[in-house]
Amino acid sequence: MIKFIKNFRKDEDGAVTVDWVVLTAAVIGLAAVAYQQIEAGATGLATDVNTALTSATISTGDRTGAAGGITGEGTNN
């Protein structure tokens, strides 16, 4: 019985598996956090673009030959 306990304590076959499980869980956790940050940024950007496009006015010009263009909030015109 003492020999069995000594051999069991020296045996490291399962240690590599445990290391890989912990490493894989850490990678998955970091990927989930990164996804949340990217998703939040993309949603904010899409909202800003939607607001800018909704408030823009597109002009095709007038009969006097004035050029058309896009005017509205967020443009330099």
BAROTI-56021 format. One record per residue: residue number from 1; residue in one letter; x, y, z of N, C-alpha, C in turn. Coordinates in nm, 4 decimals, m for minus. Layout:
N
<pt k="NUM" r="A" n_px="X" n_py="Y" n_pz="Z" ca_px="X" ca_py="Y" ca_pz="Z" c_px="X" c_py="Y" c_pz="Z"/>
...
***
This chain:
77
<pt k="1" r="M" n_px="0.0819" n_py="m0.1195" n_pz="0.0000" ca_px="0.0000" ca_py="0.0000" ca_pz="0.0000" c_px="0.0866" c_py="0.1263" c_pz="0.0000"/>
<pt k="2" r="I" n_px="0.1937" n_py="0.1273" n_pz="0.0751" ca_px="0.2838" ca_py="0.2425" ca_pz="0.0802" c_px="0.3508" c_py="0.2610" c_pz="m0.0561"/>
<pt k="3" r="K" n_px="0.3853" n_py="0.1516" n_pz="m0.1222" ca_px="0.4459" ca_py="0.1587" ca_pz="m0.2545" c_px="0.3467" c_py="0.2208" c_pz="m0.3539"/>
<pt k="4" r="F" n_px="0.2201" n_py="0.1833" n_pz="m0.3432" ca_px="0.1163" ca_py="0.2395" ca_pz="m0.4310" c_px="0.1027" c_py="0.3908" c_pz="m0.4108"/>
<pt k="5" r="I" n_px="0.1039" n_py="0.4346" n_pz="m0.2873" ca_px="0.0907" ca_py="0.5776" ca_pz="m0.2576" c_px="0.2113" c_py="0.6546" c_pz="m0.3098"/>
<pt k="6" r="K" n_px="0.3313" n_py="0.6012" n_pz="m0.2955" ca_px="0.4523" ca_py="0.6668" ca_pz="m0.3454" c_px="0.4491" c_py="0.6765" c_pz="m0.4981"/>
<pt k="7" r="N" n_px="0.4071" n_py="0.5697" n_pz="m0.5628" ca_px="0.3974" ca_py="0.5724" ca_pz="m0.7095" c_px="0.2896" c_py="0.6709" c_pz="m0.7560"/>
<pt k="8" r="F" n_px="0.1794" n_py="0.6749" n_pz="m0.6844" ca_px="0.0703" ca_py="0.7666" ca_pz="m0.7203" c_px="0.1155" c_py="0.9121" c_pz="m0.7084"/>
<pt k="9" r="R" n_px="0.1912" n_py="0.9414" n_pz="m0.6050" ca_px="0.2402" ca_py="1.0768" ca_pz="m0.5830" c_px="0.3422" c_py="1.1181" c_pz="m0.6894"/>
<pt k="10" r="K" n_px="0.4219" n_py="1.0251" n_pz="m0.7395" ca_px="0.5223" ca_py="1.0548" ca_pz="m0.8411" c_px="0.4641" c_py="1.0610" c_pz="m0.9821"/>
<pt k="11" r="D" n_px="0.3498" n_py="0.9993" n_pz="m1.0019" ca_px="0.2904" ca_py="0.9915" ca_pz="m1.1348" c_px="0.2423" c_py="1.1295" c_pz="m1.1794"/>
<pt k="12" r="E" n_px="0.2842" n_py="1.1755" n_pz="m1.2981" ca_px="0.2488" ca_py="1.3069" ca_pz="m1.3483" c_px="0.1737" c_py="1.2989" c_pz="m1.4815"/>
<pt k="13" r="D" n_px="0.1164" n_py="1.1860" n_pz="m1.5148" ca_px="0.0484" ca_py="1.1698" ca_pz="m1.6437" c_px="m0.0703" c_py="1.2648" c_pz="m1.6589"/>
<pt k="14" r="G" n_px="m0.1479" n_py="1.2864" n_pz="m1.5560" ca_px="m0.2651" ca_py="1.3718" ca_pz="m1.5656" c_px="m0.2350" c_py="1.5194" c_pz="m1.5520"/>
<pt k="15" r="A" n_px="m0.1165" n_py="1.5553" n_pz="m1.5090" ca_px="m0.0829" ca_py="1.6961" ca_pz="m1.4851" c_px="m0.0843" c_py="1.7766" c_pz="m1.6148"/>
<pt k="16" r="V" n_px="m0.0386" n_py="1.7177" n_pz="m1.7240" ca_px="m0.0368" ca_py="1.7880" ca_pz="m1.8520" c_px="m0.1795" c_py="1.8162" c_pz="m1.8978"/>
<pt k="17" r="T" n_px="m0.2686" n_py="1.7219" n_pz="m1.8780" ca_px="m0.4085" ca_py="1.7398" ca_pz="m1.9158" c_px="m0.4710" c_py="1.8536" c_pz="m1.8369"/>
<pt k="18" r="V" n_px="m0.4440" n_py="1.8580" n_pz="m1.7088" ca_px="m0.4976" ca_py="1.9652" ca_pz="m1.6249" c_px="m0.4428" c_py="2.0997" c_pz="m1.6710"/>
<pt k="19" r="D" n_px="m0.3162" n_py="2.1057" n_pz="m1.7036" ca_px="m0.2564" ca_py="2.2304" ca_pz="m1.7526" c_px="m0.3261" c_py="2.2777" c_pz="m1.8799"/>
<pt k="20" r="W" n_px="m0.3513" n_py="2.1864" n_pz="m1.9728" ca_px="m0.4170" ca_py="2.2236" ca_pz="m2.0985" c_px="m0.5611" c_py="2.2684" c_pz="m2.0758"/>
<pt k="21" r="V" n_px="m0.6298" n_py="2.2043" n_pz="m1.9832" ca_px="m0.7677" ca_py="2.2444" ca_pz="m1.9542" c_px="m0.7706" c_py="2.3864" c_pz="m1.8977"/>
<pt k="22" r="V" n_px="m0.6822" n_py="2.4164" n_pz="m1.8057" ca_px="m0.6764" ca_py="2.5501" ca_pz="m1.7462" c_px="m0.6371" c_py="2.6536" c_pz="m1.8515"/>
<pt k="23" r="L" n_px="m0.5393" n_py="2.6230" n_pz="m1.9337" ca_px="m0.4956" ca_py="2.7142" ca_pz="m2.0391" c_px="m0.6074" c_py="2.7401" c_pz="m2.1403"/>
<pt k="24" r="T" n_px="m0.6778" n_py="2.6355" n_pz="m2.1806" ca_px="m0.7882" ca_py="2.6503" ca_pz="m2.2753" c_px="m0.9008" c_py="2.7344" c_pz="m2.2157"/>
<pt k="25" r="A" n_px="m0.9330" n_py="2.7125" n_pz="m2.0902" ca_px="m1.0368" ca_py="2.7917" ca_pz="m2.0247" c_px="m0.9968" c_py="2.9397" c_pz="m2.0177"/>
<pt k="26" r="A" n_px="m0.8713" n_py="2.9671" n_pz="m1.9927" ca_px="m0.8242" ca_py="3.1059" ca_pz="m1.9878" c_px="m0.8346" c_py="3.1724" c_pz="m2.1254"/>
<pt k="27" r="V" n_px="m0.7981" n_py="3.1008" n_pz="m2.2293" ca_px="m0.8066" ca_py="3.1552" ca_pz="m2.3650" c_px="m0.9518" c_py="3.1830" c_pz="m2.4022"/>
<pt k="28" r="I" n_px="m1.0417" n_py="3.0936" n_pz="m2.3690" ca_px="m1.1836" ca_py="3.1133" ca_pz="m2.3981" c_px="m1.2375" c_py="3.2331" c_pz="m2.3201"/>
<pt k="29" r="G" n_px="m1.1976" n_py="3.2475" n_pz="m2.1955" ca_px="m1.2410" ca_py="3.3613" ca_pz="m2.1158" c_px="m1.1932" c_py="3.4934" c_pz="m2.1730"/>
<pt k="30" r="L" n_px="m1.0674" n_py="3.4998" n_pz="m2.2149" ca_px="m1.0146" ca_py="3.6221" ca_pz="m2.2749" c_px="m1.0827" c_py="3.6530" c_pz="m2.4081"/>
<pt k="31" r="A" n_px="m1.1126" n_py="3.5495" n_pz="m2.4854" ca_px="m1.1818" ca_py="3.5707" ca_pz="m2.6123" c_px="m1.3222" c_py="3.6264" c_pz="m2.5889"/>
<pt k="32" r="A" n_px="m1.3901" n_py="3.5789" n_pz="m2.4854" ca_px="m1.5245" ca_py="3.6288" ca_pz="m2.4543" c_px="m1.5195" c_py="3.7758" c_pz="m2.4135"/>
<pt k="33" r="V" n_px="m1.4210" n_py="3.8135" n_pz="m2.3347" ca_px="m1.4067" ca_py="3.9539" ca_pz="m2.2938" c_px="m1.3758" c_py="4.0416" c_pz="m2.4151"/>
<pt k="34" r="A" n_px="m1.2868" n_py="3.9962" n_pz="m2.5007" ca_px="m1.2531" ca_py="4.0729" ca_pz="m2.6209" c_px="m1.3751" c_py="4.0878" c_pz="m2.7118"/>
<pt k="35" r="Y" n_px="m1.4533" n_py="3.9823" n_pz="m2.7262" ca_px="m1.5741" ca_py="3.9885" ca_pz="m2.8092" c_px="m1.6720" c_py="4.0924" c_pz="m2.7544"/>
<pt k="36" r="Q" n_px="m1.6896" n_py="4.0964" n_pz="m2.6249" ca_px="m1.7815" ca_py="4.1926" ca_pz="m2.5650" c_px="m1.7371" c_py="4.3357" c_pz="m2.5923"/>
<pt k="37" r="Q" n_px="m1.6077" n_py="4.3617" n_pz="m2.5832" ca_px="m1.5556" ca_py="4.4963" ca_pz="m2.6074" c_px="m1.5717" c_py="4.5363" c_pz="m2.7544"/>
<pt k="38" r="I" n_px="m1.5424" n_py="4.4456" n_pz="m2.8439" ca_px="m1.5550" ca_py="4.4741" ca_pz="m2.9869" c_px="m1.7014" c_py="4.4952" c_pz="m3.0236"/>
<pt k="39" r="E" n_px="m1.7893" n_py="4.4134" n_pz="m2.9692" ca_px="m1.9319" ca_py="4.4242" ca_pz="m2.9984" c_px="m1.9881" c_py="4.5575" c_pz="m2.9506"/>
<pt k="40" r="A" n_px="m1.9474" n_py="4.6008" n_pz="m2.8333" ca_px="m1.9949" ca_py="4.7281" ca_pz="m2.7794" c_px="m1.9451" c_py="4.8448" c_pz="m2.8654"/>
<pt k="41" r="G" n_px="m1.8211" n_py="4.8412" n_pz="m2.9084" ca_px="m1.7664" ca_py="4.9463" ca_pz="m2.9932" c_px="m1.8339" c_py="4.9510" c_pz="m3.1295"/>
<pt k="42" r="A" n_px="m1.8599" n_py="4.8340" n_pz="m3.1872" ca_px="m1.9250" ca_py="4.8290" ca_pz="m3.3182" c_px="m2.0687" c_py="4.8799" c_pz="m3.3103"/>
<pt k="43" r="T" n_px="m2.1376" n_py="4.8497" n_pz="m3.2018" ca_px="m2.2744" ca_py="4.8987" ca_pz="m3.1844" c_px="m2.2758" c_py="5.0503" c_pz="m3.1718"/>
<pt k="44" r="G" n_px="m2.1837" n_py="5.1055" n_pz="m3.0961" ca_px="m2.1741" ca_py="5.2508" ca_pz="m3.0820" c_px="m2.1431" c_py="5.3188" c_pz="m3.2142"/>
<pt k="45" r="L" n_px="m2.0518" n_py="5.2605" n_pz="m3.2907" ca_px="m2.0169" ca_py="5.3165" ca_pz="m3.4209" c_px="m2.1366" c_py="5.3115" c_pz="m3.5156"/>
<pt k="46" r="A" n_px="m2.2087" n_py="5.2008" n_pz="m3.5167" ca_px="m2.3263" ca_py="5.1886" ca_pz="m3.6035" c_px="m2.4325" c_py="5.2910" c_pz="m3.5661"/>
<pt k="47" r="T" n_px="m2.4497" n_py="5.3169" n_pz="m3.4377" ca_px="m2.5459" ca_py="5.4181" ca_pz="m3.3935" c_px="m2.5042" c_py="5.5569" c_pz="m3.4405"/>
<pt k="48" r="D" n_px="m2.3757" n_py="5.5885" n_pz="m3.4296" ca_px="m2.3261" ca_py="5.7191" ca_pz="m3.4747" c_px="m2.3442" c_py="5.7365" c_pz="m3.6262"/>
<pt k="49" r="V" n_px="m2.3162" n_py="5.6324" n_pz="m3.7020" ca_px="m2.3323" ca_py="5.6391" ca_pz="m3.8469" c_px="m2.4795" c_py="5.6574" c_pz="m3.8829"/>
<pt k="50" r="N" n_px="m2.5667" n_py="5.5842" n_pz="m3.8156" ca_px="m2.7099" ca_py="5.5965" ca_pz="m3.8404" c_px="m2.7580" c_py="5.7391" c_pz="m3.8124"/>
<pt k="51" r="T" n_px="m2.7117" n_py="5.7971" n_pz="m3.7033" ca_px="m2.7505" ca_py="5.9343" ca_pz="m3.6692" c_px="m2.7021" c_py="6.0323" c_pz="m3.7755"/>
<pt k="52" r="A" n_px="m2.5794" n_py="6.0173" n_pz="m3.8193" ca_px="m2.5237" ca_py="6.1079" ca_pz="m3.9204" c_px="m2.5975" c_py="6.0946" c_pz="m4.0528"/>
<pt k="53" r="L" n_px="m2.6285" n_py="5.9735" n_pz="m4.0932" ca_px="m2.6974" ca_py="5.9538" ca_pz="m4.2205" c_px="m2.8422" c_py="5.9995" c_pz="m4.2147"/>
<pt k="54" r="T" n_px="m2.9053" n_py="5.9838" n_pz="m4.1004" ca_px="m3.0442" ca_py="6.0271" ca_pz="m4.0857" c_px="m3.0555" c_py="6.1783" c_pz="m4.0940"/>
<pt k="55" r="S" n_px="m2.9587" n_py="6.2507" n_pz="m4.0399" ca_px="m2.9667" ca_py="6.3966" ca_pz="m4.0373" c_px="m2.9078" c_py="6.4619" c_pz="m4.1629"/>
<pt k="56" r="A" n_px="m2.8515" n_py="6.3843" n_pz="m4.2537" ca_px="m2.7905" ca_py="6.4408" ca_pz="m4.3741" c_px="m2.8973" c_py="6.4728" c_pz="m4.4793"/>
<pt k="57" r="T" n_px="m2.8706" n_py="6.5768" n_pz="m4.5564" ca_px="m2.9573" ca_py="6.6156" ca_pz="m4.6672" c_px="m2.8757" c_py="6.6086" c_pz="m4.7956"/>
<pt k="58" r="I" n_px="m2.9293" n_py="6.5410" n_pz="m4.8955" ca_px="m2.8588" ca_py="6.5257" ca_pz="m5.0221" c_px="m2.9230" c_py="6.6186" c_pz="m5.1242"/>
<pt k="59" r="S" n_px="m2.8401" n_py="6.7022" n_pz="m5.1863" ca_px="m2.8869" ca_py="6.7972" ca_pz="m5.2860" c_px="m2.8246" c_py="6.7625" c_pz="m5.4204"/>
<pt k="60" r="T" n_px="m2.9054" n_py="6.7659" n_pz="m5.5256" ca_px="m2.8534" ca_py="6.7377" ca_pz="m5.6591" c_px="m2.8202" c_py="6.8659" c_pz="m5.7342"/>
<pt k="61" r="G" n_px="m2.8259" n_py="6.9781" n_pz="m5.6675" ca_px="m2.7952" ca_py="7.1051" ca_pz="m5.7319" c_px="m2.9230" c_py="7.1807" c_pz="m5.7638"/>
<pt k="62" r="D" n_px="m2.9072" n_py="7.2933" n_pz="m5.8303" ca_px="m3.0250" ca_py="7.3699" ca_pz="m5.8698" c_px="m3.0144" c_py="7.4104" c_pz="m6.0165"/>
<pt k="63" r="R" n_px="m3.1126" n_py="7.4798" n_pz="m6.0643" ca_px="m3.1184" ca_py="7.5150" ca_pz="m6.2073" c_px="m3.0137" c_py="7.6190" c_pz="m6.2475"/>
<pt k="64" r="T" n_px="m2.9559" n_py="7.6873" n_pz="m6.1519" ca_px="m2.8569" ca_py="7.7901" ca_pz="m6.1855" c_px="m2.7183" c_py="7.7308" c_pz="m6.2064"/>
<pt k="65" r="G" n_px="m2.7040" n_py="7.6016" n_pz="m6.1857" ca_px="m2.5749" ca_py="7.5367" ca_pz="m6.2064" c_px="m2.4948" c_py="7.5161" c_pz="m6.0798"/>
<pt k="66" r="A" n_px="m2.5532" n_py="7.5491" n_pz="m5.9630" ca_px="m2.4825" ca_py="7.5262" ca_pz="m5.8371" c_px="m2.4679" c_py="7.3761" c_pz="m5.8132"/>
<pt k="67" r="A" n_px="m2.3536" n_py="7.3403" n_pz="m5.7647" ca_px="m2.3268" ca_py="7.1980" ca_pz="m5.7434" c_px="m2.4075" c_py="7.1444" c_pz="m5.6270"/>
<pt k="68" r="G" n_px="m2.4389" n_py="7.0175" n_pz="m5.6335" ca_px="m2.5077" ca_py="6.9511" ca_pz="m5.5240" c_px="m2.4094" c_py="6.8958" c_pz="m5.4244"/>
<pt k="69" r="G" n_px="m2.4576" n_py="6.8216" n_pz="m5.3301" ca_px="m2.3719" ca_py="6.7608" ca_pz="m5.2302" c_px="m2.4508" c_py="6.7174" c_pz="m5.1095"/>
<pt k="70" r="I" n_px="m2.3801" n_py="6.6815" n_pz="m5.0079" ca_px="m2.4419" ca_py="6.6362" ca_pz="m4.8837" c_px="m2.4218" c_py="6.7444" c_pz="m4.7793"/>
<pt k="71" r="T" n_px="m2.5287" n_py="6.7836" n_pz="m4.7165" ca_px="m2.5203" ca_py="6.8821" ca_pz="m4.6085" c_px="m2.5910" c_py="6.8254" c_pz="m4.4879"/>
<pt k="72" r="G" n_px="m2.5570" n_py="6.8760" n_pz="m4.3733" ca_px="m2.6214" ca_py="6.8308" ca_pz="m4.2512" c_px="m2.5248" c_py="6.8291" c_pz="m4.1366"/>
<pt k="73" r="E" n_px="m2.5695" n_py="6.7764" n_pz="m4.0259" ca_px="m2.4881" ca_py="6.7715" ca_pz="m3.9053" c_px="m2.3667" c_py="6.6828" c_pz="m3.9287"/>
<pt k="74" r="G" n_px="m2.2518" n_py="6.7299" n_pz="m3.8879" ca_px="m2.1306" ca_py="6.6495" ca_pz="m3.8976" c_px="m2.0559" c_py="6.6670" c_pz="m4.0283"/>
<pt k="75" r="T" n_px="m2.1031" n_py="6.7510" n_pz="m4.1185" ca_px="m2.0291" ca_py="6.7756" ca_pz="m4.2420" c_px="m1.9630" c_py="6.9120" c_pz="m4.2377"/>
<pt k="76" r="N" n_px="m1.8731" n_py="6.9378" n_pz="m4.3270" ca_px="m1.8002" ca_py="7.0641" ca_pz="m4.3304" c_px="m1.8686" c_py="7.1689" c_pz="m4.4184"/>
<pt k="77" r="N" n_px="m1.9832" n_py="7.1403" n_pz="m4.4740" ca_px="m2.0525" ca_py="7.2347" ca_pz="m4.5634" c_px="m2.1314" c_py="7.3356" c_pz="m4.4878"/>
***
